[in-house]
């Protein structure tokens, strides 16, 4: 549900959204539920799920017109979600100020057989909950949907264990 409103509205949302706003939507009990959902879902497949929430973009990023997708790709790289033994990391990225959800999957996930529409289903399920301010339910629905995709498209490689943190991460 990225905003298509006026660019000044986007600037205002980003400048007025901070980690405190995100922490109100995702308090410690919600973060614990997300951690448990990742941990539980990763038992069903060999993939690795990383859940990241970013409050807002920096002014220079806004000025350059950085999209939520472009930022998700940067976060995927910066957090080294790609750095798993079988290249099976999946980033679920929420840019809170834009109400945007993006999923970035590494090249080893499903051996390239996952239709991008399957990731979009996970994003839309999260957005539906987030619109109603049901953040825990949205995050868990997204994690479970990603796990379903990973279970349906196994890489054929043995699980090497937990390579990425299960706890969600809040960025600026």
Residue frames as a rotation matrix with the C-alpha (Angstrom) as fourth column:
UNK 1
0.565 0.825 0.000 0.00
0.825 -0.565 0.000 0.00
0.000 0.000 -1.000 0.00
UNK 2
-0.579 -0.801 -0.152 2.67
0.779 -0.598 0.188 2.49
-0.241 -0.010 0.970 -0.96
UNK 3
0.153 0.658 -0.738 1.33
0.379 -0.728 -0.571 5.97
-0.913 -0.192 -0.361 -0.98
UNK 4
-0.230 -0.159 0.960 0.58
0.967 -0.147 0.208 7.65
0.108 0.976 0.187 -4.26
UNK 5
0.725 0.542 -0.425 -0.09
0.622 -0.780 0.068 10.98
-0.294 -0.313 -0.903 -2.58
UNK 6
0.892 -0.345 0.291 1.70
-0.150 -0.834 -0.530 14.24
0.426 0.430 -0.796 -3.18
UNK 7
0.145 -0.935 -0.323 5.50
0.469 0.352 -0.810 14.11
0.871 -0.034 0.489 -2.69
UNK 8
-0.408 -0.274 0.871 5.26
-0.528 -0.708 -0.470 16.69
0.745 -0.651 0.144 0.12
UNK 9
0.622 0.689 0.372 2.95
-0.736 0.352 0.578 14.31
0.267 -0.634 0.726 1.96
UNK 10
0.733 -0.439 -0.519 5.58
0.366 0.898 -0.243 11.60
0.573 -0.012 0.819 1.69
UNK 11
-0.316 -0.876 0.365 8.22
0.122 -0.419 -0.900 13.97
0.941 -0.240 0.240 3.03
UNK 12
-0.064 0.367 0.928 6.01
-0.858 -0.496 0.137 14.90
0.510 -0.787 0.347 5.96
UNK 13
0.893 0.438 -0.106 5.25
-0.342 0.812 0.474 11.24
0.293 -0.387 0.874 6.80
UNK 14
0.442 -0.797 -0.412 8.92
0.551 0.604 -0.576 10.32
0.708 0.028 0.706 6.74
UNK 15
-0.450 -0.655 0.607 10.09
-0.059 -0.656 -0.752 13.31
0.891 -0.375 0.257 8.73
UNK 16
-0.088 0.509 0.856 7.39
-0.927 -0.356 0.116 12.77
0.364 -0.783 0.504 11.36
UNK 17
0.904 0.363 -0.227 7.77
-0.282 0.904 0.321 8.99
0.322 -0.226 0.920 11.71
UNK 18
-0.098 -0.965 0.242 10.45
-0.903 -0.016 -0.430 7.70
0.419 -0.260 -0.870 14.02
UNK 19
-0.668 -0.241 -0.704 11.32
-0.053 0.959 -0.278 4.57
0.742 -0.149 -0.653 15.89
UNK 20
-0.897 0.395 0.199 9.01
-0.246 -0.071 -0.967 5.56
-0.368 -0.916 0.161 18.76
UNK 21
-0.028 0.909 -0.415 6.04
-0.976 -0.115 -0.185 5.39
-0.216 0.400 0.891 16.39
UNK 22
-0.048 -0.070 -0.996 7.16
-0.565 0.825 -0.030 1.97
0.824 0.561 -0.079 15.18
UNK 23
-0.903 -0.360 -0.236 7.75
-0.015 0.575 -0.818 0.72
0.430 -0.734 -0.525 18.72
UNK 24
-0.533 0.808 0.252 4.18
-0.673 -0.223 -0.705 1.70
-0.513 -0.546 0.662 19.63
UNK 25
0.359 0.661 -0.660 2.89
-0.923 0.355 -0.146 -0.40
0.138 0.661 0.737 16.73
UNK 26
0.441 -0.332 -0.834 5.39
-0.022 0.925 -0.380 -3.19
0.897 0.186 0.400 17.44
UNK 27
0.438 -0.261 0.861 5.86
-0.883 -0.308 0.356 -3.28
0.172 -0.915 -0.365 21.24
UNK 28
-0.548 -0.802 0.239 7.99
-0.834 0.545 -0.082 -6.00
-0.064 -0.245 -0.967 22.89
UNK 29
-0.163 0.488 0.858 5.14
-0.239 0.824 -0.514 -8.56
-0.957 -0.288 -0.018 23.12
UNK 30
0.862 0.440 -0.252 4.51
-0.314 0.072 -0.947 -8.18
-0.399 0.895 0.200 19.37
UNK 31
0.192 -0.879 -0.437 8.22
-0.944 -0.044 -0.327 -8.45
0.268 0.475 -0.838 18.61
UNK 32
-0.552 -0.360 0.753 8.34
-0.639 0.762 -0.104 -11.64
-0.536 -0.538 -0.650 20.69
UNK 33
0.378 0.771 0.513 5.41
-0.109 0.587 -0.802 -13.09
-0.919 0.247 0.306 18.73
UNK 34
0.796 -0.158 -0.584 7.17
-0.605 -0.162 -0.780 -12.26
0.029 0.974 -0.225 15.44
UNK 35
-0.281 -0.955 0.097 10.37
-0.960 0.277 -0.049 -13.92
0.020 -0.107 -0.994 16.69
UNK 36
-0.377 0.198 0.905 8.46
-0.320 0.889 -0.328 -17.06
-0.870 -0.413 -0.272 17.61
UNK 37
0.737 0.675 -0.037 6.65
-0.231 0.200 -0.952 -17.08
-0.635 0.710 0.303 14.25
UNK 38
0.408 -0.677 -0.612 9.96
-0.873 -0.093 -0.479 -16.92
0.268 0.730 -0.629 12.36
UNK 39
-0.555 -0.668 0.496 11.48
-0.801 0.590 -0.101 -19.63
-0.225 -0.453 -0.863 14.57
UNK 40
-0.059 0.646 0.761 8.43
-0.208 0.738 -0.642 -21.88
-0.976 -0.197 0.090 14.22
UNK 41
0.835 0.459 -0.303 8.04
-0.347 0.013 -0.938 -21.38
-0.426 0.888 0.171 10.47
UNK 42
0.139 -0.865 -0.483 11.71
-0.978 -0.044 -0.202 -22.01
0.153 0.501 -0.852 9.75
UNK 43
-0.427 -0.230 0.875 11.25
-0.504 0.864 -0.019 -25.55
-0.751 -0.449 -0.484 11.11
UNK 44
0.494 0.777 0.390 9.05
-0.032 0.465 -0.885 -26.26
-0.869 0.425 0.255 8.06
UNK 45
0.956 -0.192 0.223 11.66
0.230 0.015 -0.973 -25.56
0.183 0.981 0.059 5.38
UNK 46
0.211 -0.967 -0.144 15.37
0.970 0.189 0.152 -24.94
-0.120 -0.172 0.978 4.81
UNK 47
0.136 -0.126 0.983 14.96
0.506 -0.844 -0.178 -21.22
0.852 0.522 -0.051 4.05
UNK 48
-0.535 -0.359 -0.765 15.91
0.834 -0.369 -0.410 -18.34
-0.135 -0.857 0.497 6.32
UNK 49
0.360 0.743 0.564 13.46
0.710 -0.610 0.351 -15.50
0.605 0.274 -0.748 7.02
UNK 50
-0.721 -0.528 -0.450 14.54
0.689 -0.617 -0.380 -12.04
-0.077 -0.584 0.808 8.20
UNK 51
0.376 0.903 0.208 11.82
0.870 -0.421 0.255 -9.55
0.318 0.085 -0.944 9.24
UNK 52
-0.688 -0.669 -0.282 12.85
0.715 -0.691 -0.106 -5.87
-0.124 -0.275 0.954 9.22
UNK 53
0.570 0.821 0.028 10.84
0.821 -0.570 -0.020 -2.76
-0.001 0.034 -0.999 9.97
UNK 54
-0.681 -0.723 0.119 12.17
0.724 -0.689 -0.042 0.65
0.112 0.058 0.992 8.97
UNK 55
-0.120 0.654 -0.747 10.45
0.604 -0.549 -0.578 3.69
-0.788 -0.520 -0.330 10.40
UNK 56
0.882 0.365 -0.297 11.30
0.057 -0.708 -0.703 6.14
-0.467 0.604 -0.646 7.62
UNK 57
0.418 -0.745 0.519 13.84
0.857 0.132 -0.499 7.10
0.303 0.653 0.694 5.01
UNK 58
-0.227 -0.613 -0.757 16.50
0.679 -0.656 0.328 9.73
-0.698 -0.440 0.566 5.52
UNK 59
0.488 0.446 -0.751 15.98
-0.113 -0.820 -0.561 13.10
-0.866 0.358 -0.350 3.77
UNK 60
-0.385 -0.693 -0.610 18.74
-0.741 -0.162 0.652 12.37
-0.550 0.703 -0.451 1.24
UNK 61
-0.868 0.128 0.480 17.00
0.287 0.918 0.274 9.10
-0.406 0.376 -0.833 0.34
UNK 62
0.188 0.979 -0.078 13.69
0.591 -0.176 -0.787 10.90
-0.784 0.102 -0.612 -0.08
UNK 63
0.241 -0.174 -0.955 15.34
-0.486 -0.873 0.037 13.59
-0.840 0.455 -0.295 -2.19
UNK 64
-0.749 -0.618 -0.240 16.83
-0.534 0.348 0.770 10.95
-0.393 0.705 -0.591 -4.49
UNK 65
0.050 0.880 -0.472 13.38
-0.985 0.121 0.120 9.35
0.163 0.459 0.873 -4.93
UNK 66
-0.891 -0.449 -0.065 14.39
-0.426 0.877 -0.221 6.03
0.156 -0.170 -0.973 -3.36
UNK 67
0.079 0.947 -0.311 11.53
-0.670 0.281 0.687 3.56
0.739 0.154 0.656 -3.64
UNK 68
0.460 0.139 0.877 10.59
-0.821 0.443 0.360 1.03
-0.338 -0.886 0.318 -0.95
UNK 69
0.993 -0.097 0.071 11.73
0.117 0.909 -0.400 -1.77
-0.026 0.405 0.914 -3.29
UNK 70
0.398 -0.899 0.182 15.13
-0.029 -0.210 -0.977 -0.15
0.917 0.383 -0.110 -3.83
UNK 71
0.027 -0.354 0.935 15.53
-0.935 -0.340 -0.102 0.34
0.354 -0.871 -0.340 -0.10
UNK 72
0.797 0.304 0.522 14.54
-0.486 0.836 0.254 -3.29
-0.359 -0.456 0.814 0.56
UNK 73
0.833 -0.545 -0.101 17.29
0.284 0.576 -0.767 -4.41
0.476 0.610 0.634 -1.81
UNK 74
0.053 -0.821 0.569 19.79
-0.449 -0.529 -0.721 -2.21
0.892 -0.217 -0.396 0.05
UNK 75
0.235 0.115 0.965 18.70
-0.969 0.108 0.223 -3.63
-0.079 -0.987 0.137 3.41
UNK 76
0.992 0.122 0.022 18.88
-0.116 0.976 -0.184 -7.19
-0.044 0.180 0.983 2.01
UNK 77
0.466 -0.884 -0.020 22.49
0.256 0.157 -0.954 -6.53
0.847 0.440 0.299 1.07
UNK 78
-0.041 -0.510 0.859 23.47
-0.650 -0.639 -0.411 -4.52
0.759 -0.575 -0.305 4.16
UNK 79
0.323 0.249 0.913 22.11
-0.913 0.337 0.231 -7.14
-0.250 -0.908 0.336 6.56
UNK 80
-0.648 -0.701 -0.298 23.70
-0.761 0.609 0.225 -9.90
0.024 0.373 -0.928 4.47
UNK 81
0.255 0.821 0.510 20.46
-0.662 0.533 -0.526 -11.83
-0.704 -0.204 0.680 4.09
UNK 82
0.731 -0.053 -0.680 22.08
-0.616 0.377 -0.692 -13.25
0.293 0.925 0.243 0.96
UNK 83
-0.214 -0.977 -0.014 24.98
-0.825 0.189 -0.532 -14.65
0.522 -0.102 -0.847 3.00
UNK 84
0.423 0.339 0.840 23.58
-0.701 0.710 0.067 -18.09
-0.574 -0.617 0.538 3.80
UNK 85
-0.429 -0.724 0.540 25.21
-0.247 0.669 0.701 -21.35
-0.869 0.168 -0.466 2.77
UNK 86
-0.473 0.324 0.819 22.52
0.758 0.624 0.190 -22.19
-0.450 0.711 -0.541 0.23
UNK 87
-0.997 0.077 0.024 21.54
-0.057 -0.884 0.464 -18.62
0.057 0.461 0.886 -0.76
UNK 88
-0.409 0.891 -0.195 18.11
0.648 0.434 0.625 -19.20
0.642 0.129 -0.755 0.73
UNK 89
-0.753 0.100 -0.651 17.51
0.500 -0.557 -0.664 -16.00
-0.429 -0.825 0.369 2.68
UNK 90
-0.112 0.787 0.607 14.23
0.763 -0.324 0.560 -14.09
0.637 0.526 -0.564 2.40
UNK 91
-0.956 -0.161 -0.244 13.80
0.276 -0.770 -0.576 -10.53
-0.095 -0.618 0.780 3.64
UNK 92
0.168 0.975 0.147 10.36
0.914 -0.210 0.348 -9.29
0.370 0.076 -0.926 4.66
UNK 93
-0.823 -0.560 -0.099 10.73
0.567 -0.797 -0.208 -5.51
0.038 -0.227 0.973 4.73
UNK 94
0.377 0.925 -0.046 8.22
0.922 -0.370 0.117 -3.00
0.091 -0.087 -0.992 6.06
UNK 95
-0.811 -0.475 0.342 8.79
0.450 -0.879 -0.156 0.71
0.374 0.027 0.927 5.38
UNK 96
-0.384 0.712 -0.588 6.40
0.861 0.047 -0.506 2.02
-0.333 -0.701 -0.631 8.01
UNK 97
-0.501 0.169 -0.849 6.13
-0.042 -0.984 -0.171 5.66
-0.865 -0.050 0.500 6.85
UNK 98
-0.698 0.223 -0.680 5.06
-0.715 -0.166 0.679 4.52
0.039 0.961 0.275 3.37
UNK 99
0.184 0.715 0.674 3.02
-0.637 0.609 -0.472 1.55
-0.748 -0.342 0.568 4.63
UNK 100
0.405 -0.155 -0.901 5.00
-0.845 0.314 -0.434 -0.44
0.350 0.937 -0.004 2.06
UNK 101
0.452 -0.258 0.854 5.84
-0.359 0.823 0.439 -4.14
-0.817 -0.505 0.279 2.30
UNK 102
0.397 -0.412 -0.820 8.51
-0.865 0.129 -0.484 -5.74
0.305 0.902 -0.305 0.12
UNK 103
0.732 -0.251 0.633 9.87
-0.104 0.878 0.467 -9.26
-0.673 -0.408 0.617 -0.04
UNK 104
0.331 -0.730 -0.597 13.35
-0.919 -0.107 -0.379 -9.95
0.213 0.675 -0.707 -1.40
UNK 105
0.860 -0.016 0.510 14.36
-0.144 0.951 0.274 -13.58
-0.489 -0.309 0.816 -1.90
UNK 106
-0.112 -0.985 -0.132 17.85
-0.669 -0.024 0.743 -14.82
-0.735 0.171 -0.656 -2.62
UNK 107
-0.107 0.010 -0.994 18.62
-0.977 0.182 0.107 -16.77
0.182 0.983 -0.010 -5.76
UNK 108
-0.905 -0.312 -0.289 18.69
-0.271 0.947 -0.173 -20.15
0.328 -0.078 -0.941 -4.01
UNK 109
-0.561 0.767 0.312 15.11
-0.379 0.098 -0.920 -19.92
-0.736 -0.634 0.235 -2.81
UNK 110
0.436 0.824 0.363 13.05
-0.097 0.444 -0.891 -22.40
-0.895 0.353 0.273 -4.76
UNK 111
-0.388 -0.707 0.591 15.79
0.566 0.323 0.758 -22.55
-0.727 0.629 0.275 -7.39
UNK 112
-0.909 0.003 -0.416 14.18
-0.250 -0.804 0.540 -19.57
-0.332 0.595 0.732 -9.16
UNK 113
-0.771 0.637 0.011 10.85
0.470 0.557 0.684 -21.38
0.430 0.532 -0.729 -9.47
UNK 114
-0.327 0.669 -0.667 8.86
0.759 -0.235 -0.607 -19.02
-0.563 -0.705 -0.431 -7.25
UNK 115
-0.048 0.448 0.893 6.47
0.811 -0.504 0.296 -16.84
0.583 0.739 -0.339 -9.19
UNK 116
-0.914 -0.338 0.224 6.74
0.178 -0.831 -0.527 -13.21
0.365 -0.441 0.820 -7.98
UNK 117
-0.124 0.951 0.283 2.94
-0.438 -0.308 0.844 -13.24
0.890 -0.019 0.455 -7.59
UNK 118
0.335 0.217 -0.917 3.38
0.592 0.708 0.385 -15.64
0.733 -0.672 0.109 -4.66
UNK 119
-0.650 -0.599 -0.469 5.48
0.751 -0.412 -0.515 -13.07
0.115 -0.687 0.718 -2.81
UNK 120
-0.792 0.397 0.463 2.88
-0.252 -0.905 0.344 -10.41
0.556 0.156 0.817 -3.63
UNK 121
0.247 0.882 -0.402 0.19
0.132 0.380 0.915 -12.52
0.960 -0.279 -0.022 -1.96
UNK 122
-0.015 -0.340 -0.940 2.26
0.970 0.224 -0.096 -12.47
0.243 -0.914 0.326 1.24
UNK 123
-0.931 -0.355 0.078 2.69
0.339 -0.925 -0.172 -8.68
0.133 -0.134 0.982 0.95
UNK 124
-0.430 0.844 0.320 -1.02
-0.309 -0.471 0.826 -8.13
0.848 0.257 0.464 0.42
UNK 125
0.314 0.518 -0.796 -1.95
0.576 0.562 0.593 -10.28
0.754 -0.645 -0.122 3.42
UNK 126
-0.435 -0.541 -0.719 0.31
0.899 -0.301 -0.317 -8.16
-0.045 -0.785 0.618 5.59
UNK 127
-0.939 0.058 0.339 -1.03
0.034 -0.966 0.258 -4.90
0.343 0.254 0.905 4.16
UNK 128
-0.041 0.997 -0.062 -4.63
0.106 0.066 0.992 -5.94
0.993 0.034 -0.109 4.89
UNK 129
0.357 0.114 -0.927 -3.82
0.886 0.272 0.375 -6.39
0.295 -0.955 -0.004 8.57
UNK 130
-0.631 -0.704 -0.327 -1.61
0.768 -0.627 -0.132 -3.31
-0.112 -0.335 0.936 8.75
UNK 131
-0.624 0.484 0.613 -4.38
0.061 -0.752 0.656 -1.12
0.779 0.446 0.440 7.32
UNK 132
0.515 0.852 -0.097 -6.51
0.080 0.064 0.995 -2.20
0.853 -0.520 -0.035 10.28
UNK 133
0.087 -0.632 0.770 -3.55
-0.833 -0.470 -0.292 -1.59
0.547 -0.616 -0.567 12.63
UNK 134
0.916 0.112 0.384 -3.28
-0.297 0.832 0.468 -5.30
-0.268 -0.543 0.796 13.44
UNK 135
0.348 -0.882 -0.317 0.50
-0.918 -0.251 -0.308 -5.33
0.192 0.398 -0.897 13.24
UNK 136
-0.392 -0.486 0.781 1.20
-0.657 0.743 0.132 -8.62
-0.644 -0.461 -0.610 15.02
UNK 137
0.349 0.631 0.693 -1.37
0.083 0.716 -0.694 -10.45
-0.933 0.300 0.197 12.92
UNK 138
0.913 -0.017 -0.408 -0.05
-0.391 -0.324 -0.862 -8.88
-0.118 0.946 -0.302 9.73
UNK 139
-0.015 -0.998 -0.056 3.56
-1.000 0.014 0.016 -9.75
-0.015 0.056 -0.998 10.44
UNK 140
-0.407 -0.112 0.907 2.69
-0.384 0.922 -0.059 -13.31
-0.829 -0.372 -0.418 11.38
UNK 141
0.675 0.687 0.269 0.43
0.016 0.352 -0.936 -13.75
-0.738 0.636 0.226 8.33
UNK 142
0.696 -0.481 -0.533 3.30
-0.710 -0.349 -0.612 -12.59
0.109 0.804 -0.584 6.11
UNK 143
-0.349 -0.869 0.351 5.82
-0.908 0.407 0.103 -14.88
-0.232 -0.282 -0.931 7.78
UNK 144
-0.124 0.380 0.917 3.47
-0.138 0.908 -0.395 -17.86
-0.983 -0.176 -0.060 7.52
UNK 145
0.881 0.458 -0.118 2.73
-0.151 0.035 -0.988 -17.14
-0.449 0.888 0.100 3.86
UNK 146
0.290 -0.868 -0.403 6.44
-0.938 -0.174 -0.300 -16.89
0.191 0.465 -0.865 3.06
UNK 147
-0.485 -0.454 0.748 6.99
-0.658 0.752 0.031 -20.17
-0.576 -0.477 -0.664 4.91
UNK 148
0.425 0.714 0.557 4.22
-0.038 0.629 -0.777 -21.78
-0.904 0.309 0.294 2.83
UNK 149
0.847 -0.177 -0.501 5.95
-0.530 -0.224 -0.817 -20.63
0.032 0.958 -0.284 -0.36
UNK 150
-0.144 -0.989 0.031 9.30
-0.985 0.140 -0.097 -21.96
0.092 -0.044 -0.995 0.86
UNK 151
-0.280 0.119 0.953 7.69
-0.407 0.884 -0.230 -25.28
-0.869 -0.452 -0.199 1.80
UNK 152
0.728 0.644 0.234 6.10
-0.022 0.363 -0.931 -25.63
-0.685 0.673 0.278 -1.64
UNK 153
0.862 -0.493 -0.117 9.36
-0.210 -0.138 -0.968 -24.81
0.461 0.859 -0.222 -3.43
UNK 154
0.797 -0.589 0.130 12.05
0.029 0.252 0.967 -26.69
-0.603 -0.768 0.217 -1.51
UNK 155
0.413 -0.739 -0.533 15.61
-0.892 -0.446 -0.072 -26.17
-0.184 0.505 -0.843 -2.64
UNK 156
0.862 -0.095 -0.498 16.42
-0.095 0.934 -0.344 -29.86
0.498 0.344 0.796 -2.36
UNK 157
-0.233 -0.972 0.028 19.30
-0.098 -0.006 -0.995 -29.04
0.968 -0.234 -0.094 -0.03
UNK 158
0.052 0.180 -0.982 19.62
0.866 0.482 0.134 -30.05
0.498 -0.857 -0.131 3.58
UNK 159
0.853 0.272 0.445 18.88
-0.001 -0.852 0.523 -27.43
0.521 -0.447 -0.727 6.22
UNK 160
-0.118 -0.976 -0.184 22.17
0.452 0.112 -0.885 -26.23
0.884 -0.188 0.428 7.73
UNK 161
-0.225 0.089 -0.970 20.52
0.970 -0.075 -0.232 -24.67
-0.093 -0.993 -0.069 10.76
UNK 162
0.765 0.601 -0.232 19.63
0.611 -0.791 -0.037 -21.17
-0.206 -0.113 -0.972 11.80
UNK 163
-0.178 -0.906 0.385 21.89
0.978 -0.205 -0.031 -18.78
0.107 0.371 0.923 9.89
UNK 164
-0.517 0.078 0.853 19.99
0.113 -0.981 0.158 -15.49
0.849 0.178 0.498 10.33
UNK 165
-0.983 0.170 0.065 18.54
-0.099 -0.200 -0.975 -13.93
-0.153 -0.965 0.214 13.48
UNK 166
-0.477 0.879 0.006 14.91
0.819 0.443 0.365 -14.83
0.318 0.179 -0.931 14.14
UNK 167
-0.090 0.423 -0.901 14.18
0.706 -0.612 -0.358 -11.62
-0.703 -0.668 -0.243 16.04
UNK 168
0.613 0.334 0.716 12.75
0.752 -0.524 -0.400 -8.78
0.242 0.784 -0.572 13.97
UNK 169
-0.477 -0.818 -0.321 14.87
0.844 -0.529 0.093 -5.68
-0.246 -0.226 0.942 13.55
UNK 170
0.755 0.649 -0.098 13.74
0.607 -0.747 -0.271 -2.08
-0.249 0.145 -0.958 13.72
UNK 171
-0.396 -0.835 0.382 15.78
0.912 -0.408 0.053 0.40
0.112 0.369 0.923 11.66
UNK 172
-0.984 -0.130 -0.118 15.59
0.148 -0.975 -0.166 4.20
-0.094 -0.181 0.979 12.14
